[in-house]
Amino acid sequence: MEWRRGSRAPESGMKEWWVQVGLLSIPLLAVYLHIPPPRLSPALLSWKASGAFFTYKHQSIFYRDSTGAVGSSDVVILLHGFPTSSYDWSKIWEGLTQRFHRVIALDFVGFGFSDKPRPHHYSIFEQASIVERLVRHLGLHHQRINLLSHDYGDTVAQELLHRYEHNKTGSILINSLCLSNGGIFPETYYPRFIQKVLKDGGLLSPIITRLMNFFFFSRGLGAVFGPYTQPSQAEYWDMWTAVRTNDGNLVVDSILQYINQRKKHRDRWVGALMSTSVPLHLIYGPLDPVNPHPEFLQLYRKVLPMSTVSVLDDHISHYPQLEDPTGFLNAYLNFINSF
């Protein structure tokens, strides 16, 4: 009996140890899940202070509107990508104001400084309607608008173009459209593994979004930048801060349903590009793993032969306006000045 009692003691001790670890982990996890978002950097504070908010169906939407070139009446609206924000355009903002009378960007609902409601059915259609409402809010609904878009914003631009081509009530009068590194064709679009997990993860997705942190975010985002054009640590923190503002990490899985929307509405959105008479341009970073070269570019040129194309240097990847702002700006202005 003495031997049997001794043999059980280690097993009992192990159970007690695991119970103690479990009890300690619960409050630590609770604290982690309620960590407030990082404080805004001076750069982000300045960006936010230079903007304003308007309301779309009880949602507060951030936008920035700068008056620029004297003697020009041209307006450009910038549509950002996933998972970032209007701050993506900060490196070319000043250059755009030297050419355009009005330079306007917004944070889509669920992004940046805008509201991030949950639960909520995020859709490309809603984002397009928000852009239309912003144009009306600014009194520009009778003005011809140049659209410059990236990634997720490309799809929003495609929906806006469809509405314009079909004379939908409230549609924007589109003067030109410039796309950049977006999943225009679902068949040449390769989302990152984490995007697929979050999009289709079911009950796991809310857990993963809550456990998302700066380390995993920066590693994931860094994979779609070129090896020589990686953001600085401060830039990564600005991107992460914009995501974490208003608990944006908790709605990432809902927003990612846009990938399924692209497949479902391919004919509508690709068809809008194929049938338009609006001047159309593509600025492309060819090292993009999401829309890879040459597969994506070959299909683009085949389907949209009337579009002009600017291919940036070989080492530029998915975020060309951040990786090569000078090359991107020059390519865009050459397009704008060509018609």
VENNOR-V42060 format. One record per residue. N is the residue number from 0. RES is the residue in three letters. SS is DSSP state (alpha for helix, beta for strand, coil for the rest). BURIAL is 1 if it has 16 or more other C-alpha atoms within 10 Angstrom, else 0. D_LAST is the distance of its C-alpha to the last C-alpha in whole Angstrom. Layout:
n: [N & N]
res: [RES & RES]
ss: [SS & SS]
burial: [BURIAL & BURIAL]
d_last: [D_LAST & D_LAST]
//
This chain:
n: [0 & 1 & 2 & 3 & 4 & 5 & 6 & 7 & 8 & 9 & 10 & 11 & 12 & 13 & 14 & 15 & 16 & 17 & 18 & 19 & 20 & 21 & 22 & 23 & 24 & 25 & 26 & 27 & 28 & 29 & 30 & 31 & 32 & 33 & 34 & 35 & 36 & 37 & 38 & 39 & 40 & 41 & 42 & 43 & 44 & 45 & 46 & 47 & 48 & 49 & 50 & 51 & 52 & 53 & 54 & 55 & 56 & 57 & 58 & 59 & 60 & 61 & 62 & 63 & 64 & 65 & 66 & 67 & 68 & 69 & 70 & 71 & 72 & 73 & 74 & 75 & 76 & 77 & 78 & 79 & 80 & 81 & 82 & 83 & 84 & 85 & 86 & 87 & 88 & 89 & 90 & 91 & 92 & 93 & 94 & 95 & 96 & 97 & 98 & 99 & 100 & 101 & 102 & 103 & 104 & 105 & 106 & 107 & 108 & 109 & 110 & 111 & 112 & 113 & 114 & 115 & 116 & 117 & 118 & 119 & 120 & 121 & 122 & 123 & 124 & 125 & 126 & 127 & 128 & 129 & 130 & 131 & 132 & 133 & 134 & 135 & 136 & 137 & 138 & 139 & 140 & 141 & 142 & 143 & 144 & 145 & 146 & 147 & 148 & 149 & 150 & 151 & 152 & 153 & 154 & 155 & 156 & 157 & 158 & 159 & 160 & 161 & 162 & 163 & 164 & 165 & 166 & 167 & 168 & 169 & 170 & 171 & 172 & 173 & 174 & 175 & 176 & 177 & 178 & 179 & 180 & 181 & 182 & 183 & 184 & 185 & 186 & 187 & 188 & 189 & 190 & 191 & 192 & 193 & 194 & 195 & 196 & 197 & 198 & 199 & 200 & 201 & 202 & 203 & 204 & 205 & 206 & 207 & 208 & 209 & 210 & 211 & 212 & 213 & 214 & 215 & 216 & 217 & 218 & 219 & 220 & 221 & 222 & 223 & 224 & 225 & 226 & 227 & 228 & 229 & 230 & 231 & 232 & 233 & 234 & 235 & 236 & 237 & 238 & 239 & 240 & 241 & 242 & 243 & 244 & 245 & 246 & 247 & 248 & 249 & 250 & 251 & 252 & 253 & 254 & 255 & 256 & 257 & 258 & 259 & 260 & 261 & 262 & 263 & 264 & 265 & 266 & 267 & 268 & 269 & 270 & 271 & 272 & 273 & 274 & 275 & 276 & 277 & 278 & 279 & 280 & 281 & 282 & 283 & 284 & 285 & 286 & 287 & 288 & 289 & 290 & 291 & 292 & 293 & 294 & 295 & 296 & 297 & 298 & 299 & 300 & 301 & 302 & 303 & 304 & 305 & 306 & 307 & 308 & 309 & 310 & 311 & 312 & 313 & 314 & 315 & 316 & 317 & 318 & 319 & 320 & 321 & 322 & 323 & 324 & 325 & 326 & 327 & 328 & 329 & 330 & 331 & 332 & 333 & 334 & 335 & 336 & 337 & 338]
res: [MET & GLU & TRP & ARG & ARG & GLY & SER & ARG & ALA & PRO & GLU & SER & GLY & MET & LYS & GLU & TRP & TRP & VAL & GLN & VAL & GLY & LEU & LEU & SER & ILE & PRO & LEU & LEU & ALA & VAL & TYR & LEU & HIS & ILE & PRO & PRO & PRO & ARG & LEU & SER & PRO & ALA & LEU & LEU & SER & TRP & LYS & ALA & SER & GLY & ALA & PHE & PHE & THR & TYR & LYS & HIS & GLN & SER & ILE & PHE & TYR & ARG & ASP & SER & THR & GLY & ALA & VAL & GLY & SER & SER & ASP & VAL & VAL & ILE & LEU & LEU & HIS & GLY & PHE & PRO & THR & SER & SER & TYR & ASP & TRP & SER & LYS & ILE & TRP & GLU & GLY & LEU & THR & GLN & ARG & PHE & HIS & ARG & VAL & ILE & ALA & LEU & ASP & PHE & VAL & GLY & PHE & GLY & PHE & SER & ASP & LYS & PRO & ARG & PRO & HIS & HIS & TYR & SER & ILE & PHE & GLU & GLN & ALA & SER & ILE & VAL & GLU & ARG & LEU & VAL & ARG & HIS & LEU & GLY & LEU & HIS & HIS & GLN & ARG & ILE & ASN & LEU & LEU & SER & HIS & ASP & TYR & GLY & ASP & THR & VAL & ALA & GLN & GLU & LEU & LEU & HIS & ARG & TYR & GLU & HIS & ASN & LYS & THR & GLY & SER & ILE & LEU & ILE & ASN & SER & LEU & CYS & LEU & SER & ASN & GLY & GLY & ILE & PHE & PRO & GLU & THR & TYR & TYR & PRO & ARG & PHE & ILE & GLN & LYS & VAL & LEU & LYS & ASP & GLY & GLY & LEU & LEU & SER & PRO & ILE & ILE & THR & ARG & LEU & MET & ASN & PHE & PHE & PHE & PHE & SER & ARG & GLY & LEU & GLY & ALA & VAL & PHE & GLY & PRO & TYR & THR & GLN & PRO & SER & GLN & ALA & GLU & TYR & TRP & ASP & MET & TRP & THR & ALA & VAL & ARG & THR & ASN & ASP & GLY & ASN & LEU & VAL & VAL & ASP & SER & ILE & LEU & GLN & TYR & ILE & ASN & GLN & ARG & LYS & LYS & HIS & ARG & ASP & ARG & TRP & VAL & GLY & ALA & LEU & MET & SER & THR & SER & VAL & PRO & LEU & HIS & LEU & ILE & TYR & GLY & PRO & LEU & ASP & PRO & VAL & ASN & PRO & HIS & PRO & GLU & PHE & LEU & GLN & LEU & TYR & ARG & LYS & VAL & LEU & PRO & MET & SER & THR & VAL & SER & VAL & LEU & ASP & ASP & HIS & ILE & SER & HIS & TYR & PRO & GLN & LEU & GLU & ASP & PRO & THR & GLY & PHE & LEU & ASN & ALA & TYR & LEU & ASN & PHE & ILE & ASN & SER & PHE]
ss: [coil & alpha & alpha & alpha & alpha & alpha & alpha & alpha & alpha & alpha & alpha & alpha & alpha & alpha & alpha & alpha & alpha & alpha & alpha & alpha & alpha & alpha & alpha & alpha & alpha & alpha & alpha & alpha & alpha & alpha & alpha & alpha & alpha & coil & coil & coil & coil & coil & coil & coil & coil & alpha & alpha & alpha & alpha & alpha & alpha & alpha & alpha & coil & coil & beta & beta & beta & beta & beta & coil & coil & beta & beta & beta & beta & beta & beta & beta & beta & beta & coil & coil & coil & coil & coil & coil & coil & beta & beta & beta & beta & beta & coil & coil & coil & coil & coil & coil & alpha & alpha & alpha & alpha & alpha & alpha & alpha & alpha & alpha & alpha & alpha & alpha & coil & coil & coil & coil & beta & beta & beta & beta & beta & coil & coil & coil & coil & coil & coil & coil & coil & coil & coil & coil & coil & coil & coil & coil & coil & coil & alpha & alpha & alpha & alpha & alpha & alpha & alpha & alpha & alpha & alpha & alpha & alpha & alpha & alpha & coil & coil & coil & coil & coil & coil & beta & beta & beta & beta & beta & beta & coil & coil & alpha & alpha & alpha & alpha & alpha & alpha & alpha & alpha & alpha & alpha & alpha & alpha & alpha & alpha & coil & coil & coil & coil & coil & coil & coil & beta & beta & beta & beta & beta & beta & beta & beta & coil & coil & coil & coil & coil & alpha & alpha & alpha & coil & coil & coil & coil & alpha & alpha & alpha & alpha & alpha & alpha & alpha & alpha & coil & coil & alpha & alpha & alpha & alpha & alpha & alpha & alpha & alpha & alpha & coil & coil & alpha & alpha & alpha & alpha & alpha & alpha & alpha & alpha & alpha & coil & coil & coil & coil & coil & coil & coil & coil & coil & coil & alpha & alpha & alpha & alpha & alpha & alpha & alpha & alpha & alpha & alpha & alpha & alpha & alpha & alpha & alpha & alpha & alpha & alpha & alpha & alpha & alpha & alpha & alpha & coil & coil & alpha & alpha & alpha & alpha & alpha & alpha & alpha & coil & alpha & alpha & alpha & alpha & alpha & alpha & alpha & alpha & alpha & alpha & coil & coil & coil & beta & beta & beta & beta & beta & beta & coil & coil & coil & coil & coil & coil & coil & coil & coil & coil & alpha & alpha & alpha & alpha & alpha & alpha & alpha & alpha & alpha & coil & coil & coil & coil & beta & beta & beta & beta & coil & coil & coil & coil & coil & coil & coil & coil & alpha & alpha & alpha & alpha & coil & alpha & alpha & alpha & alpha & alpha & alpha & alpha & alpha & alpha & alpha & alpha & alpha & coil & coil & coil]
burial: [0 & 0 & 0 & 0 & 0 & 0 & 0 & 0 & 0 & 0 & 0 & 0 & 0 & 0 & 0 & 0 & 0 & 0 & 0 & 0 & 0 & 0 & 0 & 0 & 0 & 0 & 0 & 0 & 0 & 0 & 0 & 0 & 0 & 0 & 0 & 0 & 0 & 0 & 0 & 0 & 0 & 0 & 0 & 1 & 0 & 0 & 0 & 1 & 0 & 0 & 1 & 0 & 1 & 1 & 0 & 1 & 0 & 0 & 1 & 1 & 1 & 1 & 1 & 1 & 1 & 1 & 0 & 1 & 1 & 0 & 0 & 0 & 0 & 1 & 1 & 1 & 1 & 1 & 1 & 1 & 1 & 1 & 1 & 1 & 1 & 1 & 1 & 1 & 1 & 0 & 1 & 1 & 1 & 0 & 1 & 1 & 1 & 0 & 1 & 1 & 1 & 1 & 1 & 1 & 1 & 1 & 1 & 1 & 1 & 1 & 1 & 1 & 1 & 1 & 1 & 1 & 1 & 0 & 0 & 0 & 0 & 1 & 1 & 1 & 0 & 1 & 1 & 1 & 1 & 1 & 1 & 1 & 1 & 1 & 1 & 1 & 0 & 0 & 0 & 0 & 1 & 0 & 1 & 1 & 1 & 1 & 1 & 1 & 1 & 1 & 1 & 1 & 1 & 1 & 1 & 1 & 1 & 1 & 1 & 1 & 1 & 1 & 1 & 1 & 1 & 0 & 0 & 0 & 0 & 0 & 1 & 1 & 1 & 1 & 1 & 1 & 1 & 1 & 1 & 1 & 1 & 1 & 1 & 1 & 1 & 1 & 0 & 1 & 1 & 0 & 0 & 0 & 0 & 0 & 1 & 0 & 0 & 1 & 1 & 1 & 0 & 0 & 0 & 0 & 1 & 1 & 0 & 1 & 1 & 0 & 0 & 0 & 0 & 0 & 0 & 0 & 1 & 1 & 0 & 0 & 1 & 1 & 1 & 1 & 1 & 1 & 0 & 0 & 1 & 1 & 1 & 0 & 0 & 0 & 0 & 1 & 1 & 1 & 1 & 1 & 1 & 1 & 1 & 1 & 1 & 1 & 1 & 1 & 1 & 1 & 1 & 1 & 1 & 1 & 1 & 1 & 1 & 1 & 1 & 0 & 0 & 1 & 0 & 0 & 0 & 1 & 0 & 0 & 1 & 1 & 0 & 1 & 1 & 0 & 0 & 0 & 0 & 0 & 1 & 1 & 1 & 1 & 1 & 1 & 1 & 1 & 1 & 1 & 1 & 1 & 1 & 1 & 1 & 0 & 0 & 1 & 1 & 0 & 0 & 1 & 0 & 0 & 0 & 1 & 0 & 0 & 1 & 0 & 1 & 1 & 0 & 1 & 0 & 0 & 1 & 1 & 1 & 1 & 1 & 1 & 1 & 1 & 1 & 1 & 1 & 0 & 1 & 1 & 1 & 0 & 1 & 1 & 0 & 0 & 1 & 1 & 0 & 0 & 0]
d_last: [96 & 95 & 93 & 91 & 90 & 89 & 87 & 85 & 84 & 81 & 80 & 80 & 79 & 76 & 75 & 76 & 73 & 71 & 71 & 71 & 68 & 66 & 68 & 66 & 63 & 62 & 62 & 60 & 57 & 57 & 57 & 54 & 52 & 52 & 51 & 49 & 45 & 44 & 44 & 40 & 40 & 39 & 35 & 35 & 37 & 35 & 32 & 34 & 35 & 31 & 31 & 32 & 33 & 33 & 35 & 34 & 37 & 40 & 37 & 36 & 33 & 31 & 28 & 27 & 24 & 24 & 22 & 20 & 18 & 20 & 18 & 15 & 15 & 13 & 15 & 15 & 18 & 19 & 22 & 24 & 26 & 30 & 33 & 31 & 29 & 27 & 28 & 26 & 23 & 26 & 25 & 21 & 22 & 22 & 19 & 17 & 19 & 18 & 14 & 15 & 17 & 19 & 19 & 21 & 23 & 26 & 29 & 29 & 33 & 35 & 33 & 33 & 35 & 35 & 38 & 39 & 41 & 43 & 44 & 41 & 39 & 36 & 33 & 29 & 29 & 31 & 28 & 26 & 28 & 28 & 25 & 24 & 28 & 26 & 23 & 26 & 28 & 26 & 25 & 21 & 22 & 20 & 17 & 14 & 14 & 12 & 15 & 16 & 19 & 21 & 24 & 26 & 23 & 21 & 24 & 24 & 20 & 21 & 23 & 21 & 18 & 22 & 23 & 20 & 19 & 23 & 23 & 25 & 27 & 26 & 22 & 19 & 16 & 14 & 10 & 9 & 12 & 13 & 17 & 19 & 23 & 24 & 26 & 24 & 26 & 30 & 31 & 30 & 30 & 33 & 34 & 37 & 41 & 41 & 38 & 40 & 43 & 42 & 40 & 43 & 46 & 48 & 51 & 50 & 46 & 48 & 50 & 48 & 45 & 48 & 49 & 45 & 46 & 44 & 45 & 44 & 41 & 40 & 41 & 39 & 36 & 36 & 36 & 32 & 32 & 32 & 35 & 34 & 32 & 34 & 34 & 37 & 40 & 39 & 35 & 37 & 39 & 36 & 35 & 38 & 39 & 36 & 37 & 41 & 40 & 42 & 43 & 40 & 41 & 43 & 40 & 39 & 40 & 39 & 36 & 36 & 36 & 33 & 33 & 35 & 33 & 30 & 33 & 34 & 30 & 29 & 28 & 26 & 24 & 23 & 23 & 20 & 18 & 19 & 19 & 15 & 12 & 11 & 8 & 11 & 12 & 15 & 17 & 20 & 23 & 26 & 29 & 29 & 32 & 31 & 28 & 29 & 28 & 28 & 29 & 26 & 23 & 25 & 25 & 21 & 20 & 22 & 22 & 18 & 17 & 14 & 13 & 12 & 15 & 16 & 19 & 21 & 25 & 28 & 29 & 27 & 28 & 27 & 26 & 23 & 22 & 26 & 27 & 24 & 22 & 21 & 20 & 18 & 17 & 15 & 14 & 12 & 11 & 9 & 8 & 6 & 6 & 4 & 0]
//
